[in-house]
Amino acid sequence: ASRIVSVNKTGIFFLLPEAYKRRIREMPHVQAVIAETYFGGIYQDPHDQFPNTSLDPDQIDIVYPDLEISRDAVAQFRRVRTAALAGTAAMQKHHWHIGQQIMLKGTIYPVDVPLRIVGTLAHKFTTAVIFRRDYLEDMLPDKGWANDFLIKLDRPESAAAVIGNIDETFSNSSYQTRTASE
């Protein structure tokens, strides 16, 4: 796999310090890293839940080329603080369109997040909504944390070495990691 994920060794819903991102990025064979904070909000009512998460905007196209986000949508995702990318099935189900503002109601976090749809996601991500992690973090009282780090490698053959390097680097910390292929 050319993409791996690093989570808290205790479990994915236990957080990791955002500072790990810089340390991981500096490791050999790491091409790009983005942090993720899962939001898990709802749209309109509790029965209308679908995958929604926040990602760092800076290298989303490098880490996730399979999302097939248009260049224009990537540029807007980086530029517009409230930007969101939505799966095509979610767009059709809710009759959303590019440029529309939507509101996700917090379930895990006590905040509601107004978003502007700037682009769509590839077919296999049809129901998801992705928005900017820095935007979510600005709304939260406890800053500097992420659920996981998504790591793009220079080549698949580097996976074992990078996985070992990450987990060894943080093995004696208060926030140990468990890294694996996606």
C-alpha positions in Angstrom: 0.0 0.0 0.0 1.3 3.5 -0.8 -1.0 5.0 1.9 -0.8 4.1 5.6 -2.7 5.3 8.6 -1.4 6.0 12.1 -3.8 6.0 15.1 -3.6 6.0 18.8 -2.6 2.5 20.0 -5.5 2.5 22.4 -8.0 3.0 19.5 -9.1 5.3 16.7 -11.3 7.4 19.0 -8.4 8.2 21.3 -6.6 11.3 20.0 -3.0 12.0 19.0 -1.1 15.3 19.3 -1.2 17.3 16.1 2.6 17.8 16.5 3.1 14.2 15.4 2.3 15.3 11.9 5.5 17.3 11.5 7.6 14.5 12.9 6.0 11.9 10.6 6.4 14.2 7.6 10.2 14.4 8.2 10.7 10.7 8.1 12.3 9.0 5.1 10.0 7.7 2.4 7.1 9.9 3.5 5.8 11.9 0.6 2.8 13.7 2.4 0.8 13.6 5.6 -2.6 14.9 6.5 -4.4 14.8 9.9 -8.0 13.7 10.3 -10.5 14.5 13.0 -13.7 12.5 12.6 -16.8 14.7 13.0 -19.7 12.2 12.7 -22.4 14.9 12.5 -25.9 14.7 11.1 -27.7 16.6 8.4 -31.2 17.8 9.4 -32.3 14.9 11.6 -30.7 11.9 13.5 -31.8 9.4 10.8 -29.9 11.4 8.2 -26.3 10.4 9.1 -23.5 9.6 6.7 -19.7 9.6 7.0 -18.3 13.1 7.6 -14.9 14.0 8.7 -12.4 16.8 8.6 -9.0 16.6 6.9 -6.0 19.0 6.5 -6.4 20.8 3.1 -2.8 21.2 2.2 -2.0 17.8 0.7 -5.4 16.1 0.3 -4.8 15.6 -3.4 -1.4 14.0 -2.8 -2.6 11.7 -0.1 -5.9 10.9 -1.7 -5.5 10.9 -5.5 -8.2 8.3 -5.7 -10.8 10.8 -4.5 -10.5 12.3 -8.0 -11.1 15.9 -6.8 -11.0 18.4 -9.6 -8.1 20.9 -9.6 -10.5 23.7 -9.1 -12.2 22.0 -6.2 -8.8 21.3 -4.5 -7.9 24.9 -5.0 -11.2 26.1 -3.4 -10.9 23.5 -0.6 -7.5 25.0 0.3 -8.7 28.6 -0.1 -12.2 28.7 1.3 -12.3 28.1 5.1 -15.8 26.7 5.1 -15.2 24.4 2.1 -16.6 20.9 1.9 -16.4 18.1 -0.7 -19.4 15.9 -1.0 -20.0 12.4 -2.5 -22.2 12.3 -5.5 -24.9 10.1 -3.8 -25.1 12.6 -0.9 -25.4 15.4 -3.5 -28.3 13.7 -5.3 -30.1 12.5 -2.2 -30.2 15.9 -0.6 -30.5 17.9 -3.9 -27.3 19.7 -3.1 -25.3 21.7 -5.7 -21.8 23.2 -5.9 -21.8 26.5 -4.0 -24.6 25.5 -1.7 -24.3 26.1 2.0 -25.2 23.2 4.3 -25.1 22.7 8.1 -23.8 19.5 9.9 -25.0 19.2 13.4 -22.4 17.9 15.9 -22.9 14.6 17.7 -19.4 13.9 19.0 -18.4 17.6 19.3 -20.8 20.3 20.7 -20.7 22.4 17.6 -22.7 22.8 14.4 -20.6 23.3 11.3 -21.8 25.5 8.4 -20.2 24.4 5.2 -20.1 25.4 1.5 -19.9 22.6 -1.1 -17.0 23.3 -3.4 -16.6 20.0 -5.2 -17.5 16.3 -5.4 -15.7 13.1 -4.4 -15.1 10.0 -6.6 -17.7 7.2 -6.9 -16.4 5.0 -4.2 -16.7 7.8 -1.7 -20.3 8.7 -2.7 -21.9 9.3 0.6 -19.1 11.0 2.5 -18.6 14.7 3.2 -15.1 16.0 3.9 -14.4 19.5 5.2 -11.4 21.4 6.6 -9.9 20.2 9.9 -8.5 23.7 10.7 -12.0 25.1 10.4 -13.4 22.5 12.8 -10.5 22.9 15.2 -11.1 26.7 15.4 -14.6 25.8 16.8 -13.3 23.4 19.5 -12.1 24.4 22.9 -9.3 21.8 23.1 -7.0 22.3 20.1 -4.0 20.5 18.7 -5.4 16.9 18.4 -6.3 14.5 15.6 -7.9 11.0 15.4 -5.3 9.8 12.9 -2.7 10.7 10.3 -3.0 9.5 6.7 0.4 9.1 5.2 1.3 8.9 1.5 4.5 6.9 0.9 7.0 7.4 -1.9 6.5 3.8 -2.9 4.6 0.7 -1.5 7.9 -1.1 -0.7 8.6 1.6 2.0 5.5 0.7 4.1 7.1 -1.7 6.5 10.0 0.6 7.3 7.8 3.7 7.7 5.3 1.8 9.9 8.1 0.6 12.1 9.7 4.0 12.3 6.5 5.8 13.3 5.5 3.3 16.0 9.1 3.2 17.4 9.3 7.0 17.4 6.3 7.3 19.6 6.6 4.0 21.6 7.6 5.6 24.9 5.2 8.5 24.7 1.9 9.1 26.5 0.3 8.7 23.0 1.7 5.6 21.4 0.7 4.8 17.8 -0.4 1.8 15.9 0.4 2.3 12.2 -0.8 0.0 9.4 -1.8 -0.1 5.8 -5.1 1.5 5.2 
